[in-house]
Amino acid sequence: MQADYILCCDWGTTGFRLRLTNLKADVMAETHAENGILTQYNCWLSQNDENPERRFDYYLQYIQSQIGKIPHNLEIDIATLPLVISGMAISSIGMMNMPYENLPFSVASTTGFECRFQQNGAPIILVTGVCSKDDLMRGEETQIIGLYHTPELNNVLPDNGIFVLPGTHSKHISVSDKNIISIKTFVTGELFHILRGNGTLAKSIAFQNEDRNANPDNQSAFIKGIHDSKDGSLLNNLFQVRVNDILNKLNKEQNFYYLSGLLIGSEFDYLKKEPILSATNKLVVCCSSNLISYYTIVLKELGLMDNAIFIAPTLFDKATVVGQLTVYKKYIQTI
């Protein structure tokens, strides 16, 4: 029996988000936390327990605790609603490691899933990821499906293009005739986090939580990083962070933005070298509001803006829920 509301859990490497939504993808209420899958996995390892069922329940208990934090005024017990889970929760460091679906597959359809049940009888729909011969992803495929099922984007999204989804592991997802055909993963976010937090380079980086756009020196450092990325010598350029500090070329705060520009610029290195983009093969950038200005400047400085489309952060945010709803409706057809 189809429910009027469902719970949508998007659990990534570094963050957790749980939404209560109706079947029109209207988010009624939500909760989020910085307890990503990596943190949860480390907590699980401390249990010294290799039992897969107890591991699944350990992760599920956290989700259930977060369900209790969702504010709502519905006259129902939301803990008994169907729960759709996508992202890194379904991985080797998640609650269970599901097999990947193989590329290609149509964005007009949906990806694979598995159903389990909570003790109260509520179904748990676990969305698998997809893989090619040399790359893979968990969660982003659900977002791409959601984008193509979002009515506001019907006349915006191209049939062919490269979808850029920034994050801890930034994904470049190639779509041809509305079929996902390849994946490229860039460890942009994770490398930035590691370099600014550990090692020698970290001693030359500081962050003052200041708007980059409001400080011309920080903006210039960011753009310098973008342009330095053009020569493709990333390993050499990374040491420039240290040189900038020691030789007083940039201060530690400016180095923060220099490193950011260098890494994001390097992410697009292959697009700078190959004539992949065109009027019929667009670059579709999908990111949160705190990253969109960074990627806008990068594409302008690299000459990639003419064939770029930026999806509004609110619509990209909605796409995750729409994709999870699409999987839930497919599940309903199977019962």
C-alpha positions in Angstrom: 0.0 0.0 0.0 1.4 3.4 -1.0 2.0 5.8 1.8 1.1 9.5 1.6 4.5 10.5 3.1 8.0 8.9 3.1 11.3 9.5 4.9 14.3 10.2 2.6 17.7 9.6 4.0 20.7 11.0 2.1 23.8 9.8 4.0 27.1 10.8 2.5 30.8 10.5 3.4 30.8 13.7 5.6 27.1 14.6 6.2 23.7 13.2 7.1 20.3 14.5 6.0 16.9 13.1 6.7 13.7 14.6 5.2 10.0 14.0 5.7 8.3 14.5 2.3 5.0 14.0 0.6 4.6 12.3 -2.8 4.9 15.6 -4.6 8.5 16.0 -3.3 7.5 18.8 -0.9 9.7 18.6 2.1 7.5 18.9 5.2 10.4 18.9 7.7 14.0 17.7 8.0 17.0 17.3 10.2 20.7 17.1 9.3 24.0 16.4 11.0 27.7 16.4 10.3 27.9 12.7 11.3 28.8 11.3 7.9 29.3 7.7 7.0 33.0 7.8 7.6 32.5 9.0 11.2 29.8 6.3 11.7 32.1 3.6 10.2 34.9 4.5 12.6 32.4 4.3 15.5 31.3 0.9 14.3 34.9 -0.3 14.1 35.4 0.6 17.7 32.7 -2.0 18.5 35.0 -4.8 17.4 32.0 -6.7 16.0 32.1 -8.3 12.5 28.4 -9.4 12.5 26.8 -7.9 9.4 23.3 -7.9 10.8 24.4 -6.1 14.0 26.3 -3.6 11.8 23.2 -2.9 9.8 21.2 -2.4 13.0 23.9 -0.2 14.4 23.6 2.3 11.5 19.8 2.0 11.5 19.6 2.9 15.2 21.3 6.2 14.4 18.8 6.9 11.6 15.9 6.0 14.0 17.3 8.4 16.6 17.3 11.2 14.0 13.7 10.4 12.9 12.7 11.3 16.5 14.3 14.8 15.9 12.2 15.7 12.9 9.7 18.4 13.8 6.2 17.8 12.3 2.5 18.3 13.0 1.2 15.2 11.2 -1.2 13.1 13.1 0.8 9.9 12.3 3.7 8.1 13.7 6.5 9.0 11.2 8.7 6.2 12.5 6.3 3.8 10.7 6.7 5.5 7.3 8.7 4.0 4.4 12.3 4.9 4.6 14.4 5.4 1.4 18.2 5.5 1.9 20.7 6.4 -0.7 24.4 7.5 -0.8 27.4 6.0 1.1 25.1 4.3 3.6 25.0 1.5 1.0 28.7 0.9 0.6 31.7 -0.9 2.0 31.9 1.6 4.9 28.1 1.8 5.3 25.4 -0.2 6.8 25.7 -2.8 4.1 27.7 -3.2 0.9 25.3 -3.7 -2.0 26.3 -4.7 -5.6 26.5 -1.9 -8.1 24.3 -1.5 -11.1 26.3 -1.4 -14.4 26.3 1.5 -16.8 24.7 2.5 -19.0 21.3 3.1 -17.8 18.5 5.5 -18.6 17.9 8.5 -16.4 14.2 8.2 -17.3 14.1 5.0 -15.4 15.6 4.2 -11.9 18.5 2.4 -10.4 18.5 -0.8 -8.4 17.3 -1.2 -4.8 16.7 -3.7 -2.1 14.0 -3.8 0.5 14.3 -4.7 4.2 11.9 -4.1 7.0 12.1 -2.5 10.5 10.8 -4.2 13.5 7.7 -2.0 13.3 7.0 -3.2 9.8 8.1 -0.1 8.0 9.9 -0.8 4.7 13.5 0.3 4.2 14.3 0.8 0.5 18.1 0.8 0.0 19.2 2.4 -3.2 22.3 0.8 -4.8 25.0 2.8 -6.7 26.2 2.4 -10.3 29.6 1.6 -11.8 31.5 1.6 -15.0 34.5 -0.5 -15.8 36.8 1.9 -14.1 34.7 4.2 -11.8 31.7 4.1 -9.5 29.3 6.3 -7.4 26.8 6.0 -4.6 24.0 8.6 -4.4 24.8 10.8 -7.3 22.9 8.5 -9.7 19.8 9.1 -7.6 20.4 12.9 -7.9 20.7 12.7 -11.7 17.5 10.6 -11.9 15.8 13.3 -9.7 17.0 16.1 -11.9 15.4 14.6 -15.0 12.2 14.0 -13.1 12.0 17.5 -11.7 9.2 19.4 -13.7 10.9 22.8 -13.3 13.9 21.4 -15.3 12.0 19.8 -18.2 13.2 22.5 -20.7 16.6 23.1 -19.1 18.5 19.8 -19.0 20.2 18.7 -22.1 19.9 15.2 -23.6 23.8 15.2 -23.8 26.2 16.6 -21.3 28.6 16.3 -18.5 27.0 16.8 -15.0 29.4 18.1 -12.4 28.5 17.3 -8.8 31.1 18.8 -6.4 31.7 17.3 -3.0 34.1 15.3 -1.0 34.6 13.2 -4.2 33.5 15.4 -7.1 31.7 13.5 -9.8 31.7 14.3 -13.6 28.9 12.2 -15.0 28.5 11.9 -18.8 25.0 11.6 -20.2 24.3 10.7 -23.8 20.7 10.6 -25.2 19.5 10.7 -21.5 21.6 7.6 -20.6 24.4 7.8 -18.1 27.4 6.3 -19.9 30.5 7.2 -17.9 31.8 8.5 -14.5 34.9 10.4 -13.6 35.7 10.9 -9.9 37.9 13.7 -8.5 39.0 13.7 -4.9 38.9 17.5 -4.8 37.1 18.0 -1.6 38.9 15.2 0.3 42.4 16.4 -0.8 41.6 20.0 0.1 40.5 18.8 3.6 43.6 16.7 4.0 46.1 19.3 2.8 44.7 22.1 5.0 44.6 19.9 8.0 47.7 17.8 8.0 51.3 17.9 6.9 53.7 20.7 6.0 51.3 22.6 3.7 48.8 22.9 6.5 51.3 25.2 8.4 51.0 27.7 5.5 47.2 27.8 5.4 44.7 29.6 7.6 40.9 30.4 7.3 39.2 33.4 8.8 35.7 32.6 7.7 35.6 35.7 5.6 33.6 36.1 2.3 36.1 35.6 -0.5 34.2 38.0 -2.7 34.4 40.8 -0.1 38.2 40.6 0.0 40.0 41.5 -3.2 43.3 39.8 -2.1 41.6 36.5 -1.3 39.7 36.7 -4.6 43.0 37.4 -6.5 44.7 34.4 -4.7 41.8 32.1 -5.7 42.1 33.2 -9.4 45.9 32.8 -9.3 45.3 29.2 -8.1 43.0 28.6 -11.1 45.5 30.0 -13.6 48.4 28.1 -12.1 46.3 24.9 -12.5 46.4 25.3 -16.3 50.0 23.9 -16.6 48.8 20.6 -15.3 51.7 20.2 -12.9 49.6 19.7 -9.8 52.2 18.1 -7.6 54.6 20.9 -8.2 51.9 23.6 -7.9 50.8 22.2 -4.5 54.3 23.0 -3.1 53.7 26.6 -4.2 51.4 26.9 -1.2 54.5 26.5 1.0 56.6 28.8 -1.2 53.9 31.5 -1.1 54.1 31.5 2.7 57.9 31.3 3.1 58.7 33.9 0.5 55.8 36.2 1.5 54.0 36.0 -1.9 50.7 35.2 -0.2 49.6 35.2 3.4 48.2 32.1 5.1 44.6 33.2 4.5 45.2 33.9 0.8 46.8 30.5 0.6 43.5 28.9 1.6 41.9 30.4 -1.5 44.9 29.7 -3.7 44.8 26.0 -2.8 41.0 26.0 -3.5 41.5 27.5 -6.9 44.4 25.2 -7.7 42.4 22.0 -6.9 39.1 23.0 -8.5 41.0 24.3 -11.6 42.9 21.0 -11.8 39.6 19.1 -11.7 38.7 20.5 -15.1 42.1 19.8 -16.6 40.8 17.3 -19.1 38.1 19.6 -20.3 40.7 22.3 -21.0 42.6 20.0 -23.2 39.8 18.3 -25.1 37.1 19.9 -27.3 34.3 17.9 -25.6 31.8 20.6 -24.9 29.5 22.1 -27.5 26.1 23.8 -28.0 24.6 20.3 -27.9 26.9 18.8 -25.2 26.6 21.0 -22.2 28.5 21.2 -18.9 25.8 21.0 -16.2 27.0 22.2 -12.8 24.9 21.1 -9.8 26.1 22.3 -6.4 25.1 23.9 -3.1 24.9 27.6 -2.6 28.2 27.8 -0.7 30.1 26.3 -3.7 28.3 27.8 -6.7 30.4 31.1 -6.7 33.6 29.1 -6.6 32.7 27.0 -9.7 31.3 30.0 -11.5 34.6 31.8 -11.3 36.6 28.7 -12.2 34.6 28.1 -15.4 34.9 31.8 -16.4 38.7 31.8 -15.9 39.1 28.6 -17.8 36.9 29.7 -20.7 34.3 27.0 -20.1 31.2 29.2 -19.4 29.8 29.4 -22.9 28.6 25.8 -22.8 27.8 25.7 -19.1 24.4 25.5 -17.3 24.1 26.1 -13.6 21.3 24.4 -11.8 19.8 26.5 -9.0 20.9 25.1 -5.6 17.3 24.8 -4.5 16.4 22.6 -7.5 19.5 20.5 -7.1 18.5 20.1 -3.4 15.1 19.0 -4.5 16.4 16.5 -7.0 17.7 14.2 -4.3 14.2 13.9 -2.9 12.7 13.5 -6.4 15.1 10.7 -7.2 14.4 8.9 -3.9 10.7 9.3 -4.6 11.2 7.8 -8.1 12.8 4.7 -6.5 10.0 4.5 -3.9 7.3 4.5 -6.6 9.2 1.8 -8.5 9.2 -0.2 -5.3 5.4 0.2 -4.9 5.0 -1.2 -8.4 6.8 -4.4 -7.3 4.6 -5.3 -4.3 
